Amino acid sequence: MTERTLPPEALDAWARVLREHFDLAPDDVPVSTVLDLARDVAHDVARPAAPLSAFVAGLVAGRAGGSAGDIAAAVAEITALARAHAQGAAGGAP
């Protein structure tokens, strides 16, 4: 483990700091959902696309109302776009 790699308990602690600082409920910060999105985008598009995609998912979900359903819908749509991008890249399309 490098200095920059967080063990799971450190990630949980950081998520708690963010929730407390911004007065968010635990469901407002779906860590596993965000990590799954980052994994899928990093695999299907490129690693640098993962944080950008997480930001866009949050922006889209927030503009839609910010509910857990809005978050899930934004993440699902971006995941589908990443999968389609990978399939297009594998088929030779831009």
OpenMM code with the backbone's topology and positions (N, CA, C; nanometers):
from openmm import Vec3, app, unit

residues = "MET THR GLU ARG THR LEU PRO PRO GLU ALA LEU ASP ALA TRP ALA ARG VAL LEU ARG GLU HIS PHE ASP LEU ALA PRO ASP ASP VAL PRO VAL SER THR VAL LEU ASP LEU ALA ARG ASP VAL ALA HIS ASP VAL ALA ARG PRO ALA ALA PRO LEU SER ALA PHE VAL ALA GLY LEU VAL ALA GLY ARG ALA GLY GLY SER ALA GLY ASP ILE ALA ALA ALA VAL ALA GLU ILE THR ALA LEU ALA ARG ALA HIS ALA GLN GLY ALA ALA GLY GLY ALA PRO".split()
positions = [
    Vec3(0.0854, -0.1182, 0.0000),
    Vec3(0.0000, 0.0000, 0.0000),
    Vec3(0.0891, 0.1234, 0.0000),
    Vec3(0.0607, 0.2170, -0.0878),
    Vec3(0.1380, 0.3398, -0.0949),
    Vec3(0.0798, 0.4418, 0.0025),
    Vec3(0.1522, 0.5523, 0.0169),
    Vec3(0.1027, 0.6608, 0.1021),
    Vec3(-0.0326, 0.7123, 0.0549),
    Vec3(-0.0561, 0.7087, -0.0760),
    Vec3(-0.1775, 0.7667, -0.1334),
    Vec3(-0.2930, 0.6676, -0.1396),
    Vec3(-0.2690, 0.5417, -0.1064),
    Vec3(-0.3751, 0.4418, -0.1089),
    Vec3(-0.4427, 0.4379, 0.0277),
    Vec3(-0.5736, 0.4515, 0.0267),
    Vec3(-0.6485, 0.4528, 0.1521),
    Vec3(-0.7005, 0.3139, 0.1856),
    Vec3(-0.6799, 0.2698, 0.3083),
    Vec3(-0.7489, 0.1472, 0.3500),
    Vec3(-0.8984, 0.1784, 0.3632),
    Vec3(-0.9835, 0.0767, 0.3556),
    Vec3(-1.1293, 0.1015, 0.3600),
    Vec3(-1.1746, 0.1870, 0.4779),
    Vec3(-1.1168, 0.1655, 0.5942),
    Vec3(-1.1607, 0.2434, 0.7105),
    Vec3(-1.1242, 0.3906, 0.6962),
    Vec3(-1.0166, 0.4223, 0.6267),
    Vec3(-0.9802, 0.5618, 0.6039),
    Vec3(-1.0787, 0.6264, 0.5058),
    Vec3(-1.1224, 0.5513, 0.4069),
    Vec3(-1.2213, 0.6036, 0.3125),
    Vec3(-1.3532, 0.6300, 0.3850),
    Vec3(-1.3911, 0.5390, 0.4721),
    Vec3(-1.5122, 0.5597, 0.5516),
    Vec3(-1.4996, 0.6848, 0.6384),
    Vec3(-1.3818, 0.7029, 0.6968),
    Vec3(-1.3590, 0.8205, 0.7820),
    Vec3(-1.3661, 0.9482, 0.6981),
    Vec3(-1.3092, 0.9458, 0.5785),
    Vec3(-1.3134, 1.0637, 0.4919),
    Vec3(-1.4569, 1.0945, 0.4500),
    Vec3(-1.5319, 0.9903, 0.4147),
    Vec3(-1.6726, 1.0105, 0.3781),
    Vec3(-1.7493, 1.0716, 0.4953),
    Vec3(-1.7200, 1.0281, 0.6164),
    Vec3(-1.7858, 1.0832, 0.7349),
    Vec3(-1.7494, 1.2317, 0.7526),
    Vec3(-1.6225, 1.2662, 0.7311),
    Vec3(-1.5794, 1.4065, 0.7397),
    Vec3(-1.6574, 1.4911, 0.6389),
    Vec3(-1.6682, 1.4425, 0.5156),
    Vec3(-1.7420, 1.5161, 0.4129),
    Vec3(-1.8890, 1.5323, 0.4499),
    Vec3(-1.9502, 1.4228, 0.4961),
    Vec3(-2.0927, 1.4302, 0.5337),
    Vec3(-2.1145, 1.5304, 0.6463),
    Vec3(-2.0280, 1.5247, 0.7470),
    Vec3(-2.0444, 1.6153, 0.8608),
    Vec3(-2.0206, 1.7604, 0.8195),
    Vec3(-1.9191, 1.7835, 0.7413),
    Vec3(-1.8862, 1.9206, 0.7004),
    Vec3(-1.9977, 1.9828, 0.6165),
    Vec3(-2.0562, 1.9033, 0.5271),
    Vec3(-2.1591, 1.9554, 0.4369),
    Vec3(-2.3012, 1.9195, 0.4810),
    Vec3(-2.3138, 1.8675, 0.6036),
    Vec3(-2.4438, 1.8328, 0.6607),
    Vec3(-2.5233, 1.7400, 0.5673),
    Vec3(-2.4609, 1.6294, 0.5305),
    Vec3(-2.5216, 1.5314, 0.4408),
    Vec3(-2.5573, 1.4047, 0.5171),
    Vec3(-2.6603, 1.3392, 0.4726),
    Vec3(-2.7003, 1.2098, 0.5294),
    Vec3(-2.6130, 1.1004, 0.4683),
    Vec3(-2.6010, 0.9874, 0.5362),
    Vec3(-2.5223, 0.8770, 0.4805),
    Vec3(-2.5657, 0.8370, 0.3392),
    Vec3(-2.6954, 0.8379, 0.3124),
    Vec3(-2.7434, 0.8012, 0.1784),
    Vec3(-2.7078, 0.9053, 0.0727),
    Vec3(-2.6714, 1.0256, 0.1156),
    Vec3(-2.6316, 1.1302, 0.0219),
    Vec3(-2.4928, 1.1063, -0.0357),
    Vec3(-2.4160, 1.0196, 0.0291),
    Vec3(-2.2781, 0.9918, -0.0127),
    Vec3(-2.2643, 0.8402, -0.0314),
    Vec3(-2.3127, 0.7887, -0.1437),
    Vec3(-2.3094, 0.6438, -0.1678),
    Vec3(-2.1712, 0.5981, -0.2148),
    Vec3(-2.0829, 0.5784, -0.1200),
    Vec3(-1.9428, 0.5496, -0.1514),
    Vec3(-1.9293, 0.4311, -0.2465),
    Vec3(-1.9948, 0.3209, -0.2185),
    Vec3(-1.9781, 0.2032, -0.3037),
    Vec3(-2.0299, 0.2289, -0.4453),
    Vec3(-2.1364, 0.3052, -0.4584),
    Vec3(-2.1896, 0.3390, -0.5910),
    Vec3(-2.0890, 0.4227, -0.6691),
    Vec3(-2.0283, 0.5200, -0.6032),
    Vec3(-1.9296, 0.6050, -0.6688),
    Vec3(-1.8063, 0.5231, -0.7070),
    Vec3(-1.7631, 0.4348, -0.6182),
    Vec3(-1.6466, 0.3516, -0.6485),
    Vec3(-1.6749, 0.2557, -0.7638),
    Vec3(-1.7957, 0.2009, -0.7679),
    Vec3(-1.8330, 0.1136, -0.8795),
    Vec3(-1.8334, 0.1922, -1.0104),
    Vec3(-1.8878, 0.3134, -1.0074),
    Vec3(-1.8872, 0.3976, -1.1270),
    Vec3(-1.7439, 0.4241, -1.1720),
    Vec3(-1.6594, 0.4620, -1.0795),
    Vec3(-1.5194, 0.4912, -1.1135),
    Vec3(-1.4507, 0.3684, -1.1724),
    Vec3(-1.4741, 0.2519, -1.1152),
    Vec3(-1.4154, 0.1279, -1.1667),
    Vec3(-1.4618, 0.1013, -1.3087),
    Vec3(-1.5921, 0.1118, -1.3320),
    Vec3(-1.6468, 0.0805, -1.4640),
    Vec3(-1.5972, 0.1783, -1.5702),
    Vec3(-1.5954, 0.3061, -1.5375),
    Vec3(-1.5492, 0.4057, -1.6340),
    Vec3(-1.3991, 0.3897, -1.6589),
    Vec3(-1.3230, 0.3660, -1.5537),
    Vec3(-1.1786, 0.3467, -1.5711),
    Vec3(-1.1507, 0.2275, -1.6616),
    Vec3(-1.2301, 0.1237, -1.6474),
    Vec3(-1.2118, 0.0026, -1.7290),
    Vec3(-1.2602, 0.0240, -1.8721),
    Vec3(-1.3756, 0.0866, -1.8891),
    Vec3(-1.4377, 0.0968, -2.0211),
    Vec3(-1.3944, 0.2186, -2.1019),
    Vec3(-1.3450, 0.3221, -2.0353),
    Vec3(-1.3051, 0.4443, -2.1065),
    Vec3(-1.1556, 0.4672, -2.0836),
    Vec3(-1.1210, 0.5192, -1.9672),
    Vec3(-0.9816, 0.5437, -1.9295),
    Vec3(-0.9801, 0.5856, -1.7831),
    Vec3(-0.8707, 0.5574, -1.7154),
    Vec3(-0.8624, 0.5921, -1.5734),
    Vec3(-0.8905, 0.7395, -1.5463),
    Vec3(-0.8342, 0.8331, -1.6247),
    Vec3(-0.8618, 0.9742, -1.5964),
    Vec3(-1.0085, 1.0130, -1.6154),
    Vec3(-1.0840, 0.9313, -1.6857),
    Vec3(-1.2259, 0.9607, -1.7061),
    Vec3(-1.3086, 0.9304, -1.5815),
    Vec3(-1.2542, 0.8546, -1.4882),
    Vec3(-1.3298, 0.8151, -1.3692),
    Vec3(-1.3684, 0.9334, -1.2804),
    Vec3(-1.2741, 1.0190, -1.2376),
    Vec3(-1.3165, 1.1318, -1.1531),
    Vec3(-1.4055, 1.2309, -1.2267),
    Vec3(-1.3792, 1.2503, -1.3543),
    Vec3(-1.4643, 1.3398, -1.4330),
    Vec3(-1.6075, 1.2854, -1.4380),
    Vec3(-1.6201, 1.1565, -1.4586),
    Vec3(-1.7521, 1.0939, -1.4648),
    Vec3(-1.8236, 1.1007, -1.3310),
    Vec3(-1.7497, 1.0826, -1.2216),
    Vec3(-1.8109, 1.0930, -1.0888),
    Vec3(-1.8613, 1.2350, -1.0649),
    Vec3(-1.7832, 1.3342, -1.1069),
    Vec3(-1.8264, 1.4729, -1.0934),
    Vec3(-1.9540, 1.4974, -1.1742),
    Vec3(-1.9545, 1.4512, -1.2998),
    Vec3(-2.0713, 1.4721, -1.3855),
    Vec3(-2.1940, 1.4003, -1.3282),
    Vec3(-2.1745, 1.2795, -1.2747),
    Vec3(-2.2869, 1.2072, -1.2139),
    Vec3(-2.3457, 1.2884, -1.0994),
    Vec3(-2.2603, 1.3470, -1.0160),
    Vec3(-2.3088, 1.4296, -0.9058),
    Vec3(-2.3804, 1.5543, -0.9544),
    Vec3(-2.3261, 1.6156, -1.0572),
    Vec3(-2.3878, 1.7351, -1.1137),
    Vec3(-2.5256, 1.7027, -1.1717),
    Vec3(-2.5328, 1.5958, -1.2500),
    Vec3(-2.6599, 1.5551, -1.3113),
    Vec3(-2.7614, 1.5182, -1.2033),
    Vec3(-2.7176, 1.4394, -1.1044),
    Vec3(-2.8091, 1.3988, -0.9976),
    Vec3(-2.8580, 1.5203, -0.9191),
    Vec3(-2.7682, 1.6130, -0.8916),
    Vec3(-2.8070, 1.7338, -0.8188),
    Vec3(-2.9084, 1.8172, -0.8952),
    Vec3(-2.8851, 1.8314, -1.0239),
    Vec3(-2.9791, 1.9100, -1.1060),
    Vec3(-3.1142, 1.8415, -1.1178),
    Vec3(-3.1148, 1.7083, -1.1056),
    Vec3(-3.2406, 1.6337, -1.1142),
    Vec3(-3.3161, 1.6338, -0.9810),
    Vec3(-3.2538, 1.6787, -0.8746),
    Vec3(-3.3193, 1.6832, -0.7451),
    Vec3(-3.2343, 1.6290, -0.6321),
    Vec3(-3.1374, 1.5433, -0.6638),
    Vec3(-3.0426, 1.4957, -0.5637),
    Vec3(-3.0872, 1.3796, -0.4785),
    Vec3(-3.1975, 1.3161, -0.5143),
    Vec3(-3.2428, 1.2013, -0.4349),
    Vec3(-3.1560, 1.0789, -0.4637),
    Vec3(-3.1712, 0.9775, -0.3818),
    Vec3(-3.0984, 0.8524, -0.4047),
    Vec3(-3.1324, 0.7960, -0.5423),
    Vec3(-3.2561, 0.8092, -0.5832),
    Vec3(-3.2971, 0.7635, -0.7161),
    Vec3(-3.2314, 0.8439, -0.8275),
    Vec3(-3.2170, 0.9745, -0.8055),
    Vec3(-3.1506, 1.0600, -0.9039),
    Vec3(-3.0035, 1.0216, -0.9174),
    Vec3(-2.9409, 0.9906, -0.8047),
    Vec3(-2.8007, 0.9479, -0.8061),
    Vec3(-2.7885, 0.8160, -0.8824),
    Vec3(-2.8739, 0.7203, -0.8483),
    Vec3(-2.8690, 0.5897, -0.9139),
    Vec3(-2.8930, 0.6020, -1.0643),
    Vec3(-2.9856, 0.6877, -1.1043),
    Vec3(-3.0157, 0.7043, -1.2465),
    Vec3(-2.8978, 0.7664, -1.3210),
    Vec3(-2.8340, 0.8673, -1.2624),
    Vec3(-2.7193, 0.9309, -1.3262),
    Vec3(-2.6034, 0.8326, -1.3394),
    Vec3(-2.5780, 0.7578, -1.2335),
    Vec3(-2.4697, 0.6587, -1.2362),
    Vec3(-2.4991, 0.5509, -1.3398),
    Vec3(-2.6223, 0.5031, -1.3445),
    Vec3(-2.6584, 0.3995, -1.4418),
    Vec3(-2.6410, 0.4500, -1.5845),
    Vec3(-2.6795, 0.5736, -1.6085),
    Vec3(-2.6677, 0.6277, -1.7438),
    Vec3(-2.5217, 0.6447, -1.7852),
    Vec3(-2.4395, 0.6934, -1.6943),
    Vec3(-2.2973, 0.7104, -1.7262),
    Vec3(-2.2296, 0.5748, -1.7433),
    Vec3(-2.2667, 0.4785, -1.6602),
    Vec3(-2.2114, 0.3434, -1.6752),
    Vec3(-2.2478, 0.2853, -1.8115),
    Vec3(-2.3717, 0.3048, -1.8537),
    Vec3(-2.4150, 0.2567, -1.9851),
    Vec3(-2.3386, 0.3278, -2.0969),
    Vec3(-2.3169, 0.4575, -2.0829),
    Vec3(-2.2395, 0.5314, -2.1830),
    Vec3(-2.0965, 0.4783, -2.1912),
    Vec3(-2.0379, 0.4494, -2.0760),
    Vec3(-1.9012, 0.3964, -2.0740),
    Vec3(-1.8952, 0.2595, -2.1414),
    Vec3(-1.9940, 0.1756, -2.1123),
    Vec3(-1.9993, 0.0426, -2.1732),
    Vec3(-2.0141, 0.0548, -2.3246),
    Vec3(-2.1015, 0.1435, -2.3695),
    Vec3(-2.1211, 0.1648, -2.5129),
    Vec3(-1.9936, 0.2200, -2.5764),
    Vec3(-1.9263, 0.3071, -2.5064),
    Vec3(-1.8005, 0.3626, -2.5561),
    Vec3(-1.6980, 0.2510, -2.5762),
    Vec3(-1.6894, 0.1609, -2.4794),
    Vec3(-1.5951, 0.0491, -2.4888),
    Vec3(-1.6305, -0.0418, -2.6049),
    Vec3(-1.7579, -0.0680, -2.6239),
    Vec3(-1.8013, -0.1548, -2.7340),
    Vec3(-1.7735, -0.0880, -2.8680),
    Vec3(-1.7948, 0.0427, -2.8743),
    Vec3(-1.7643, 0.1168, -2.9959),
    Vec3(-1.6156, 0.1185, -3.0254),
    Vec3(-1.5356, 0.1350, -2.9209),
    Vec3(-1.3902, 0.1366, -2.9381),
    Vec3(-1.3418, -0.0009, -2.9838),
    Vec3(-1.4018, -0.1057, -2.9304),
    Vec3(-1.3619, -0.2417, -2.9686),
    Vec3(-1.4009, -0.2698, -3.1128),
    Vec3(-1.5079, -0.2056, -3.1592),
    Vec3(-1.5543, -0.2255, -3.2962),
    Vec3(-1.4862, -0.1331, -3.3951),
    Vec3(-1.3968, -0.0482, -3.3463),
    Vec3(-1.3241, 0.0403, -3.4347),
    Vec3(-1.3884, 0.1770, -3.4522),
    Vec3(-1.5012, 0.2010, -3.3902),
    Vec3(-1.5679, 0.3314, -3.4014),
    Vec3(-1.5018, 0.4305, -3.3061),
    Vec3(-1.5091, 0.5596, -3.3349),
    Vec3(-1.4486, 0.6608, -3.2455),
    Vec3(-1.5231, 0.6714, -3.1146),
] * unit.nanometer
topology = app.Topology()
chain = topology.addChain("A")
for resn in residues:
    res = topology.addResidue(resn, chain)
    for name in ("N", "CA", "C"):
        topology.addAtom(name, app.Element.getBySymbol(name[0]), res)
